[in-house]
Amino acid sequence: MSEQVRERETRRLDRVVVRFAGDSGDGMQLTGEQFTSETAAFGNDLSTLPDFPAEIRAPAGTPAGVSGFQLHFSDHDILTPGDAPDVLVAMNPAALKANLKDLPPGANLIVNTDAFTGGNLKKAGYTTDPLTDGTLDAYTVHRVPLTSMTINAVHAAEGVGAGVNKKEAERAKNMFALGLMSWLYHRPTESTVGFLEKKFAKRPEIAAANVAAFRAGFNYGETTESFSVTYEVAPARMKAGTYRRITGNTALSYGLIAAGELTGLPVFLGSYPITPASDILHELSRHKRFGVRTFQAEDEIAGIGAALGASFGGSLGVTTTSGPGVALKSETIGLAVSLELPLVIVDIQRGGPSTGLPTKTEQADLLQAMFGRNGEAPVPIVAPRSPADCFNAAIEAARLATKYRTPVFLLSDGYLANGSEPWLLPTRSELPDLSVAFATEPNHTGPKGPEFWPYLRDPETLARPWAVPGTAGLEHRIGGIEKSDGQGAISYDPANHDRMVRLRAAKIDGIANDVAPLEVEDPSGQARLLVLGWGSTYGPIAAGCRRVRAKGMHVAQAHLRHLNPFPANTGDILRSYDKVLIPEMNLGQLRTLIRAEYLVDAIGYNQVRGLPFKAAELAGVLEDVINQ
């Protein structure tokens, strides 16, 4: 072959799935997030799936300690992070071991050859070197000495000097990998350089080292003959407007801030840190200028107690947690039901039971949200279906809480919380008016004149008046002991208790007529199978339905935002199809509720692997059910 570098082919692709994988200390999450930012700036549609161990510093060099970040980007609308990577960047043998099973034949594999030492191979569970024993014959393998090339590039760069030792230089190898991938897929680079300079502004020598590694990776792609092809994925055609990349937890935080502005109430978050909900506490703490107050409590019970107290004082009370924390908060949620005060309870679901899988996703808290309290204590439940949709779901939860004076569950999960996608920023006119009217004067005339009855209900919503403490003439008693209907005095009367329990239940049931009807996507109108989902299963279900329809088969899809109460037309829709399939990341919790409520013999498809469904997996299930 000529010594002159051959001209490379550039292939146009409509979609690509890339996965970065390495030790949990190799910076794979940072690398993936920055590659995602470059991709969002380029204008592609995208969806991400971070995957990392729960330990702060998991066992280095072992499959259990591998951290991964998957990005699916395209020139068209996409719904999932992708079933399998087209490209795997493996920083060490453990990363290869943990991810090779997901790689389809013919996929591109970029390996850091410097890490394939005898010791590392042994820790990863290899008895022979997969780079030489034929294990990788089915893939297009690019052997790159990432570590040594990074160290050489950093020490040769201007502005680094003696302030960066060998270990610190080695840590920049993730930026070398990012630079190489940026070259391979024609990603913009200016934003990454600016990001690194800002992130390490207090240590300019570290910033210079990372920029040098990033540029070295890009230049390596330009000069090496290992890569004969580069790839282009054109920007996606998207609705006109201003977009930004957003994760589910950030979108949910922004939704709560917006809800505060829309209601005219200060937002108060009472929270105890717990994975994967802590990012909401971190994000909201940055926005004091919007009247947001955050309180990091000493435990889960104190967090929700403070939030409920804030609601009593006239704020929009919010508490955030995950499944184990919900169990601890249950008594105070019951108190909020009894007090009939607004409260938003955000549950970012994770694998359970107990500590379970803190960094893995699951949908297993639905029945806990429905029934996890003593007594008859119904609570509305709202669930977002994508990372960006967390913004709208937070606003809806606040709407129901303030309008109906009730605690509301917002059920997100780890997949939505940490995943990201483009978000079209809404205009103010597109958001609902959530104005809240506090009680300002007595509402009843008694024997001694005007009185304030704290449980005299609105005839339409059955909500009680919300009186801010200290309002003259509106003094009233609160507490967990049952109150008399209307007057609000402590009451042990059996008939009154029966009436109050039924009123609280009727108030929640009435919400069914105040939420959007359940919509069905049935393009042909000929489907006899309805796939019903909730929460983060929306993307995989929709992608699976697309695949089935592309084969000429008919399937309908409906997705629930409101899980208690269900939209008023839910029963009619379910009964209009011969078969109803409900895929869930639990053992059938929604199916249990649907069967009980509507006597529909729904079919379940369930998995609890700590991972979202794959579109191909669901497409196969749909085909089997259709053909039965």
C-alpha positions as CSV (number, residue, x, y, z in Angstrom):
1,M,0.0,0.0,0.0
2,S,1.2,3.5,-0.7
3,E,2.8,5.5,2.1
4,Q,0.3,8.2,1.4
5,V,-2.8,8.1,3.6
6,R,-5.7,6.8,1.4
7,E,-8.8,8.9,0.9
8,R,-11.5,7.8,3.3
9,E,-15.1,7.0,2.5
10,T,-17.8,8.9,4.3
11,R,-21.0,6.9,4.8
12,R,-24.4,8.5,5.5
13,L,-26.4,6.7,8.2
14,D,-29.8,7.4,9.5
15,R,-29.1,6.3,13.0
16,V,-26.2,5.1,15.2
17,V,-26.0,3.6,18.7
18,V,-22.7,4.2,20.5
19,R,-21.7,2.8,23.9
20,F,-18.7,3.9,26.1
21,A,-17.6,1.4,28.7
22,G,-14.9,1.3,31.3
23,D,-14.2,1.3,35.0
24,S,-16.5,3.4,37.1
25,G,-13.5,5.8,37.6
26,D,-12.7,6.1,33.9
27,G,-15.1,9.0,33.3
28,M,-17.5,7.1,31.0
29,Q,-20.5,9.1,32.2
30,L,-18.8,12.4,31.6
31,T,-17.6,11.2,28.2
32,G,-21.1,10.0,27.2
33,E,-22.7,13.2,28.4
34,Q,-20.3,15.4,26.5
35,F,-20.7,13.3,23.3
36,T,-24.4,13.7,23.8
37,S,-24.1,17.5,24.1
38,E,-22.1,17.6,20.9
39,T,-24.8,15.5,19.2
40,A,-27.6,17.7,20.5
41,A,-25.7,20.8,19.3
42,F,-25.5,19.2,15.9
43,G,-29.2,18.8,15.7
44,N,-29.8,15.0,15.9
45,D,-32.6,13.5,17.7
46,L,-31.2,11.4,20.6
47,S,-31.9,9.2,23.6
48,T,-29.4,8.0,26.2
49,L,-29.0,5.2,28.8
50,P,-26.4,5.7,31.5
51,D,-25.6,2.4,33.3
52,F,-23.3,2.4,36.3
53,P,-22.7,0.5,39.6
54,A,-24.1,1.5,42.9
55,E,-20.8,1.6,44.7
56,I,-19.0,4.9,45.0
57,R,-15.8,3.1,43.8
58,A,-16.7,-0.3,42.5
59,P,-14.1,-3.1,42.2
60,A,-11.7,-1.7,39.5
61,G,-11.0,-4.0,36.6
62,T,-13.9,-6.3,37.2
63,P,-17.1,-6.7,35.2
64,A,-19.1,-5.7,38.4
65,G,-17.3,-2.3,38.4
66,V,-18.0,-1.4,34.8
67,S,-19.7,1.9,34.0
68,G,-21.4,2.4,30.7
69,F,-23.1,5.1,28.7
70,Q,-25.2,4.4,25.6
71,L,-26.3,7.0,23.1
72,H,-28.7,6.5,20.2
73,F,-28.8,9.4,17.7
74,S,-30.5,9.8,14.4
75,D,-31.8,12.0,11.5
76,H,-35.4,11.2,12.5
77,D,-37.6,10.8,15.5
78,I,-36.4,8.0,17.8
79,L,-37.9,6.6,21.0
80,T,-35.3,4.5,22.8
81,P,-31.5,4.5,23.5
82,G,-31.2,1.6,21.1
83,D,-31.3,-2.2,21.5
84,A,-27.6,-2.9,20.7
85,P,-24.5,-0.7,20.1
86,D,-23.2,-0.3,16.6
87,V,-19.9,0.9,18.2
88,L,-18.5,-0.2,21.6
89,V,-15.6,1.7,23.1
90,A,-14.0,-0.6,25.7
91,M,-11.4,0.9,27.9
92,N,-10.3,-2.4,29.5
93,P,-10.9,-6.1,29.5
94,A,-13.7,-5.9,32.1
95,A,-15.6,-3.4,29.9
96,L,-15.3,-5.8,27.0
97,K,-16.4,-8.8,29.0
98,A,-19.4,-7.0,30.4
99,N,-20.6,-5.6,27.1
100,L,-19.5,-8.0,24.3
101,K,-22.7,-10.0,24.6
102,D,-24.7,-7.0,23.5
103,L,-22.6,-6.3,20.4
104,P,-24.1,-7.6,17.1
105,P,-21.8,-9.3,14.5
106,G,-20.1,-6.8,12.3
107,A,-20.2,-4.0,14.8
108,N,-17.3,-1.7,15.4
109,L,-15.2,-2.3,18.5
110,I,-12.6,0.1,19.7
111,V,-10.4,-1.3,22.4
112,N,-7.7,0.3,24.6
113,T,-4.9,-2.2,24.0
114,D,-2.7,-0.7,26.8
115,A,-5.2,-2.1,29.4
116,F,-5.1,-5.7,28.1
117,T,-2.3,-6.8,30.5
118,G,-2.1,-10.2,32.2
119,G,-3.4,-8.8,35.5
120,N,-6.3,-7.0,34.0
121,L,-7.3,-10.0,31.9
122,K,-7.4,-12.2,35.0
123,K,-9.5,-9.7,37.0
124,A,-12.0,-9.6,34.1
125,G,-12.3,-13.4,34.1
126,Y,-10.3,-14.1,30.9
127,T,-8.0,-17.1,30.7
128,T,-6.7,-16.0,27.2
129,D,-6.4,-12.7,25.5
130,P,-9.6,-12.0,23.5
131,L,-7.6,-9.7,21.2
132,T,-5.6,-12.7,19.9
133,D,-7.7,-15.9,20.5
134,G,-10.4,-15.3,17.9
135,T,-13.1,-14.2,20.3
136,L,-13.5,-11.0,18.3
137,D,-13.4,-12.4,14.8
138,A,-17.1,-11.5,14.2
139,Y,-16.4,-7.8,14.8
140,T,-14.5,-4.9,13.2
141,V,-11.8,-4.4,15.8
142,H,-9.8,-1.2,16.1
143,R,-6.8,-1.6,18.4
144,V,-5.8,1.7,19.9
145,P,-3.2,2.3,22.6
146,L,-5.4,4.9,24.3
147,T,-3.5,5.2,27.6
148,S,0.0,5.6,26.3
149,M,-1.0,7.9,23.5
150,T,-2.9,10.1,26.0
151,I,0.1,10.3,28.3
152,N,2.4,11.2,25.4
153,A,0.0,13.9,24.1
154,V,-0.5,15.4,27.5
155,H,3.2,15.7,28.4
156,A,3.9,17.2,25.0
157,A,1.2,19.8,25.2
158,E,1.8,23.5,25.9
159,G,0.3,24.8,29.2
160,V,0.5,21.5,31.0
161,G,4.0,21.6,32.4
162,A,5.1,19.6,35.5
163,G,1.7,20.3,37.2
164,V,0.3,17.1,35.8
165,N,1.8,13.8,36.8
166,K,1.5,10.5,35.0
167,K,-1.5,9.4,36.8
168,E,-3.4,12.6,36.1
169,A,-2.4,12.5,32.5
170,E,-3.7,8.9,32.2
171,R,-7.1,10.0,33.6
172,A,-7.5,12.1,30.4
173,K,-7.8,8.9,28.2
174,N,-11.6,9.3,28.2
175,M,-11.1,12.6,26.4
176,F,-8.8,10.9,23.9
177,A,-11.7,8.4,23.2
178,L,-14.2,11.3,23.0
179,G,-12.0,13.1,20.5
180,L,-11.6,10.0,18.3
181,M,-15.4,9.4,18.3
182,S,-16.0,13.1,17.6
183,W,-13.8,12.7,14.5
184,L,-15.4,9.4,13.5
185,Y,-18.9,10.8,13.5
186,H,-18.2,14.4,12.4
187,R,-19.3,15.9,15.7
188,P,-18.6,19.6,16.6
189,T,-15.7,20.1,18.9
190,E,-15.8,23.7,20.1
191,S,-18.3,23.0,22.8
192,T,-16.2,20.3,24.3
193,V,-13.1,22.5,24.5
194,G,-15.1,25.2,26.1
195,F,-16.7,22.7,28.6
196,L,-13.3,21.4,29.7
197,E,-11.8,24.8,30.1
198,K,-14.8,25.9,32.3
199,K,-14.9,22.6,34.3
200,F,-11.3,22.7,35.2
201,A,-10.9,26.5,35.4
202,K,-9.4,26.3,38.9
203,R,-6.7,24.0,37.6
204,P,-5.7,25.3,34.2
205,E,-3.0,22.6,33.8
206,I,-5.7,19.9,34.1
207,A,-7.9,21.7,31.6
208,A,-5.0,21.9,29.2
209,A,-4.2,18.2,29.7
210,N,-7.8,17.2,28.9
211,V,-8.0,19.5,25.9
212,A,-4.7,18.1,24.6
213,A,-6.0,14.5,25.0
214,F,-9.3,15.4,23.2
215,R,-7.5,17.0,20.3
216,A,-5.0,14.2,20.2
217,G,-7.8,11.7,19.8
218,F,-9.4,13.7,17.0
219,N,-6.0,14.1,15.2
220,Y,-5.3,10.4,15.6
221,G,-8.5,9.7,13.7
222,E,-7.3,12.1,11.0
223,T,-3.9,10.5,10.5
224,T,-4.3,6.7,11.3
225,E,-5.2,4.2,8.6
226,S,-7.0,2.0,11.2
227,F,-10.3,3.7,10.2
228,S,-11.1,3.6,6.5
229,V,-14.6,4.9,6.9
230,T,-16.1,7.9,8.7
231,Y,-19.8,8.4,9.3
232,E,-22.3,11.2,9.0
233,V,-25.8,11.3,10.6
234,A,-27.7,14.4,9.3
235,P,-29.6,16.6,11.7
236,A,-33.2,15.5,12.4
237,R,-36.2,17.3,11.1
238,M,-37.9,18.6,14.2
239,K,-40.6,21.0,15.1
240,A,-39.5,24.6,15.0
241,G,-38.4,26.1,18.3
242,T,-35.7,26.3,20.9
243,Y,-34.3,22.9,22.1
244,R,-32.0,21.8,24.8
245,R,-30.8,18.4,25.9
246,I,-32.4,17.5,29.2
247,T,-32.4,14.6,31.7
248,G,-35.6,13.5,33.4
249,N,-34.5,14.7,36.8
250,T,-33.6,18.1,35.5
251,A,-36.9,18.4,33.5
252,L,-38.8,17.4,36.6
253,S,-37.0,20.1,38.6
254,Y,-37.8,22.7,36.0
255,G,-41.5,21.5,36.0
256,L,-41.6,22.1,39.8
257,I,-40.1,25.5,39.4
258,A,-42.7,26.3,36.7
259,A,-45.5,25.0,38.9
260,G,-44.4,27.4,41.6
261,E,-44.6,30.3,39.1
262,L,-47.9,29.1,37.6
263,T,-49.5,28.7,41.1
264,G,-48.0,31.8,42.5
265,L,-46.7,29.8,45.4
266,P,-43.1,29.4,46.8
267,V,-41.8,25.9,46.2
268,F,-40.5,24.1,49.3
269,L,-38.6,20.8,48.9
270,G,-38.0,18.7,51.9
271,S,-35.8,15.8,51.0
272,Y,-33.3,13.2,52.2
273,P,-30.6,12.2,49.6
274,I,-31.3,8.9,47.9
275,T,-30.3,7.4,44.5
276,P,-31.7,8.1,41.9
277,A,-33.6,11.1,43.2
278,S,-30.8,13.3,44.7
279,D,-30.2,15.2,41.5
280,I,-33.6,16.9,42.0
281,L,-32.5,18.3,45.4
282,H,-29.2,19.4,43.8
283,E,-30.9,21.1,40.9
284,L,-33.6,22.9,42.9
285,S,-31.1,24.2,45.3
286,R,-29.6,26.3,42.5
287,H,-32.8,28.2,41.9
288,K,-33.4,30.3,45.0
289,R,-34.1,33.3,42.7
290,F,-37.4,31.7,41.7
291,G,-38.6,31.4,45.3
292,V,-37.5,27.8,45.7
293,R,-36.4,26.7,49.2
294,T,-34.6,23.4,49.7
295,F,-34.2,21.6,53.0
296,Q,-31.8,18.5,53.2
297,A,-33.3,16.7,56.1
298,E,-31.7,14.3,58.5
299,D,-34.0,11.5,57.3
300,E,-36.9,10.7,55.1
301,I,-39.6,11.3,57.7
302,A,-38.2,14.7,58.6
303,G,-38.1,15.6,54.9
304,I,-41.8,14.9,54.2
305,G,-42.8,16.4,57.5
306,A,-41.2,19.7,56.6
307,A,-42.7,19.6,53.2
308,L,-46.2,19.0,54.6
309,G,-45.6,21.8,57.1
310,A,-44.7,24.1,54.3
311,S,-47.9,23.3,52.5
312,F,-49.9,24.1,55.7
313,G,-48.1,27.4,55.6
314,G,-49.1,28.2,52.1
315,S,-46.2,26.9,50.0
316,L,-46.2,24.2,47.3
317,G,-44.7,21.4,49.4
318,V,-42.6,18.7,47.6
319,T,-40.7,15.7,48.8
320,T,-38.4,13.5,46.7
321,T,-37.3,9.9,47.3
322,S,-37.2,6.4,45.9
323,G,-38.9,3.2,46.9
324,P,-37.3,2.6,50.3
325,G,-38.0,6.2,51.3
326,V,-41.7,6.0,50.3
327,A,-42.1,3.3,52.9
328,L,-40.7,5.6,55.6
329,K,-42.9,8.5,54.4
330,S,-46.1,6.5,54.4
331,E,-47.4,7.7,57.8
332,T,-47.0,11.4,56.8
333,I,-48.6,10.7,53.4
334,G,-51.6,9.4,55.3
335,L,-51.6,12.5,57.5
336,A,-51.6,14.7,54.3
337,V,-54.6,12.7,53.1
338,S,-56.4,13.4,56.4
339,L,-55.4,17.1,56.5
340,E,-56.3,17.4,52.8
341,L,-53.4,19.6,52.0
342,P,-51.5,19.7,48.7
343,L,-48.2,17.8,48.6
344,V,-46.2,16.4,45.7
345,I,-44.4,13.1,46.4
346,V,-41.8,12.4,43.8
347,D,-40.8,8.7,43.7
348,I,-37.9,7.9,41.3
349,Q,-38.3,4.2,41.2
350,R,-35.4,1.8,41.3
351,G,-34.8,-1.9,41.6
352,G,-35.9,-3.5,44.9
353,P,-36.9,-4.7,47.4
354,S,-34.9,-3.1,50.3
355,T,-31.7,-1.5,49.0
356,G,-32.1,-3.6,45.9
357,L,-30.4,-2.1,42.8
358,P,-30.0,1.6,43.6
359,T,-28.7,2.6,40.1
360,K,-30.9,0.3,38.1
361,T,-34.4,1.0,36.8
362,E,-37.7,-0.6,37.7
363,Q,-41.5,0.2,37.9
364,A,-42.2,-1.8,41.0
365,D,-43.7,1.0,43.3
366,L,-47.1,1.3,41.7
367,L,-48.9,-0.8,44.2
368,Q,-47.0,0.9,47.0
369,A,-48.2,4.3,45.8
370,M,-51.7,3.0,45.5
371,F,-52.1,1.1,48.8
372,G,-49.0,1.6,51.0
373,R,-50.8,3.4,53.8
374,N,-53.0,2.5,56.7
375,G,-56.7,3.1,56.4
376,E,-58.6,4.3,53.3
377,A,-56.1,6.8,52.0
378,P,-56.5,7.3,48.2
379,V,-53.9,9.4,46.4
380,P,-53.7,10.4,42.8
381,I,-50.8,9.0,40.7
382,V,-49.2,10.6,37.7
383,A,-46.4,9.1,35.6
384,P,-44.2,10.7,32.9
385,R,-43.3,8.7,29.8
386,S,-40.0,10.2,28.7
387,P,-37.2,12.4,30.2
388,A,-38.6,15.6,28.7
389,D,-42.2,14.6,29.7
390,C,-41.1,14.8,33.3
391,F,-41.5,18.6,33.0
392,N,-45.2,18.3,32.1
393,A,-45.9,15.5,34.6
394,A,-44.5,17.7,37.4
395,I,-46.8,20.5,36.4
396,E,-49.8,18.1,36.3
397,A,-49.0,16.7,39.7
398,A,-48.9,20.2,41.1
399,R,-52.2,21.1,39.4
400,L,-54.0,18.1,41.0
401,A,-52.4,18.7,44.4
402,T,-53.4,22.3,44.6
403,K,-56.8,22.1,43.0
404,Y,-58.0,19.1,44.9
405,R,-56.0,19.7,48.2
406,T,-54.4,16.3,48.2
407,P,-51.0,14.6,48.2
408,V,-50.1,13.4,44.7
409,F,-47.6,10.7,43.7
410,L,-45.3,11.4,40.7
411,L,-43.8,8.1,39.6
412,S,-40.7,8.4,37.5
413,D,-37.8,5.9,37.4
414,G,-34.1,5.6,37.1
415,Y,-34.2,5.2,33.3
416,L,-36.1,8.5,32.8
417,A,-34.2,10.2,35.6
418,N,-30.8,9.7,34.2
419,G,-31.6,9.4,30.5
420,S,-31.8,12.4,28.2
421,E,-33.4,13.6,25.0
422,P,-34.0,17.0,23.2
423,W,-36.6,19.1,24.9
424,L,-38.6,21.8,23.1
425,L,-38.9,24.7,25.5
426,P,-42.5,25.7,25.9
427,T,-43.7,29.3,25.8
428,R,-45.5,30.8,28.8
429,S,-48.8,30.8,26.8
430,E,-48.6,27.0,26.4
431,L,-48.6,26.4,30.1
432,P,-51.8,26.2,32.2
433,D,-53.0,28.7,34.7
434,L,-52.7,27.1,38.1
435,S,-53.6,30.2,40.2
436,V,-54.5,29.3,43.8
437,A,-57.1,31.1,45.8
438,F,-56.6,31.0,49.6
439,A,-59.5,31.4,52.0
440,T,-59.6,35.0,53.2
441,E,-62.9,35.2,55.1
442,P,-65.3,33.1,57.1
443,N,-67.4,30.8,55.0
444,H,-70.3,29.8,57.4
445,T,-72.8,31.6,59.6
446,G,-73.2,30.0,63.0
447,P,-75.3,30.8,66.0
448,K,-72.7,33.4,67.1
449,G,-72.1,34.9,63.7
450,P,-69.6,34.3,60.9
451,E,-67.3,31.2,61.3
452,F,-64.6,29.5,59.3
453,W,-65.3,25.8,58.6
454,P,-62.1,24.2,57.3
455,Y,-63.9,21.2,55.8
456,L,-66.7,23.0,54.0
457,R,-66.1,21.6,50.5
458,D,-66.2,23.0,47.0
459,P,-69.3,21.4,45.4
460,E,-67.4,20.7,42.2
461,T,-64.0,19.4,43.3
462,L,-64.9,18.4,46.9
463,A,-61.7,20.2,48.0
464,R,-61.7,22.0,51.3
465,P,-60.6,25.6,51.6
466,W,-56.9,26.4,52.1
467,A,-56.4,28.9,54.9
468,V,-52.9,30.3,55.6
469,P,-52.1,30.2,59.3
470,G,-52.3,33.6,60.8
471,T,-55.2,34.8,58.7
472,A,-57.5,36.7,61.1
473,G,-60.8,34.9,61.7
474,L,-59.7,31.6,60.0
475,E,-58.1,29.9,63.0
476,H,-58.8,26.1,62.8
477,R,-57.7,22.8,64.2
478,I,-55.5,20.3,62.2
479,G,-54.2,16.9,63.0
480,G,-54.4,13.2,62.2
481,I,-57.5,12.5,64.3
482,E,-60.7,12.4,62.3
483,K,-62.5,15.7,61.9
484,S,-66.2,16.4,61.6
485,D,-67.6,17.1,58.1
486,G,-67.7,20.8,57.5
487,Q,-66.9,22.2,60.9
488,G,-63.5,20.4,61.4
489,A,-63.8,19.6,65.1
490,I,-62.4,16.4,66.4
491,S,-65.0,13.7,65.9
492,Y,-65.3,10.0,66.9
493,D,-68.8,9.7,65.5
494,P,-69.0,6.5,63.4
495,A,-71.4,8.0,60.8
496,N,-69.2,11.0,60.4
497,H,-66.1,8.9,59.9
498,D,-67.9,6.9,57.2
499,R,-69.0,10.0,55.5
500,M,-65.5,11.6,55.6
501,V,-63.8,8.5,54.2
502,R,-66.3,8.4,51.4
503,L,-65.9,12.1,50.6
504,R,-62.1,11.8,50.4
505,A,-62.5,8.8,48.1
506,A,-65.1,10.6,45.9
507,K,-62.8,13.6,45.7
508,I,-60.0,11.5,44.2
509,D,-62.4,9.5,42.0
510,G,-63.8,12.8,40.5
511,I,-60.4,13.6,39.1
512,A,-61.1,11.1,36.4
513,N,-63.3,13.7,34.7
514,D,-60.7,16.4,35.0
515,V,-57.9,14.7,33.1
516,A,-57.4,14.1,29.4
517,P,-59.1,11.0,28.0
518,L,-56.9,8.1,27.2
519,E,-55.7,8.3,23.6
520,V,-55.2,5.3,21.3
521,E,-52.7,5.2,18.4
522,D,-54.2,2.8,15.9
523,P,-53.2,3.9,12.4
524,S,-55.0,1.3,10.4
525,G,-58.1,1.1,12.6
526,Q,-57.9,-2.7,12.2
527,A,-56.0,-3.7,15.3
528,R,-57.4,-6.3,17.6
529,L,-54.5,-6.1,20.0
530,L,-54.1,-3.1,22.3
531,V,-50.7,-2.6,24.0
532,L,-51.3,-0.6,27.2
533,G,-48.3,0.9,29.1
534,W,-47.4,3.4,31.7
535,G,-44.3,5.4,32.6
536,S,-40.9,4.8,30.9
537,T,-42.2,1.8,28.8
538,Y,-43.6,4.2,26.3
539,G,-40.5,4.4,24.1
540,P,-39.8,0.7,23.8
541,I,-43.5,-0.1,23.3
542,A,-43.9,2.6,20.6
543,A,-40.7,1.4,18.9
544,G,-41.9,-2.2,19.0
545,C,-45.3,-1.2,17.5
546,R,-43.6,0.6,14.7
547,R,-41.6,-2.5,13.8
548,V,-44.7,-4.7,13.8
549,R,-46.6,-2.3,11.7
550,A,-43.7,-2.1,9.2
551,K,-44.3,-5.8,8.6
552,G,-48.0,-5.2,7.7
553,M,-49.4,-6.3,11.0
554,H,-52.0,-4.3,13.0
555,V,-51.5,-3.2,16.6
556,A,-52.9,-0.3,18.8
557,Q,-51.0,1.5,21.6
558,A,-52.3,3.5,24.5
559,H,-50.3,4.9,27.4
560,L,-51.5,6.0,30.8
561,R,-50.3,9.2,32.4
562,H,-52.9,9.0,35.2
563,L,-52.8,5.8,37.2
564,N,-55.2,6.8,39.9
565,P,-57.8,7.5,39.0
566,F,-57.7,6.1,35.4
567,P,-59.1,8.4,32.7
568,A,-62.9,8.1,32.4
569,N,-62.8,6.4,29.0
570,T,-60.3,3.7,30.0
571,G,-62.8,0.9,30.4
572,D,-64.5,1.6,27.0
573,I,-61.2,1.5,25.2
574,L,-60.0,-1.7,26.9
575,R,-63.2,-3.5,26.0
576,S,-63.1,-2.4,22.4
577,Y,-60.1,-4.7,21.7
578,D,-60.0,-8.5,21.6
579,K,-56.6,-8.7,23.5
580,V,-54.9,-6.3,25.9
581,L,-51.1,-6.7,26.5
582,I,-49.4,-4.8,29.3
583,P,-45.6,-4.8,29.3
584,E,-44.2,-3.7,32.7
585,M,-40.8,-3.6,34.5
586,N,-42.4,-5.4,37.4
587,L,-44.4,-8.6,37.9
588,G,-47.7,-7.3,36.7
589,Q,-48.8,-4.4,39.0
590,L,-50.8,-2.4,36.4
591,R,-52.3,-5.6,35.0
592,T,-53.5,-6.4,38.6
593,L,-55.2,-3.0,38.8
594,I,-56.7,-3.2,35.3
595,R,-58.1,-6.7,35.9
596,A,-59.6,-5.6,39.2
597,E,-61.1,-2.4,38.0
598,Y,-62.4,-3.4,34.5
599,L,-62.6,-7.2,34.6
600,V,-60.5,-7.3,31.5
601,D,-58.3,-10.4,31.1
602,A,-55.2,-8.5,30.3
603,I,-52.0,-10.3,29.3
604,G,-48.8,-9.4,31.0
605,Y,-45.2,-9.3,29.7
606,N,-42.9,-8.6,32.6
607,Q,-39.2,-8.3,33.4
608,V,-37.3,-7.0,36.4
609,R,-33.7,-7.0,35.1
610,G,-32.9,-3.4,36.1
611,L,-32.9,-2.5,32.4
612,P,-35.5,-1.0,30.1
613,F,-37.2,-3.2,27.5
614,K,-35.7,-3.5,24.0
615,A,-37.8,-2.6,21.0
616,A,-36.9,-5.9,19.2
617,E,-37.9,-7.9,22.3
618,L,-41.3,-6.3,22.5
619,A,-41.8,-6.5,18.7
620,G,-41.3,-10.3,19.0
621,V,-43.8,-10.5,21.9
622,L,-46.4,-8.5,19.9
623,E,-46.1,-10.7,16.9
624,D,-46.5,-13.8,19.0
625,V,-49.7,-12.4,20.7
626,I,-51.1,-11.3,17.3
627,N,-50.6,-14.7,15.8
628,Q,-52.1,-16.6,18.7
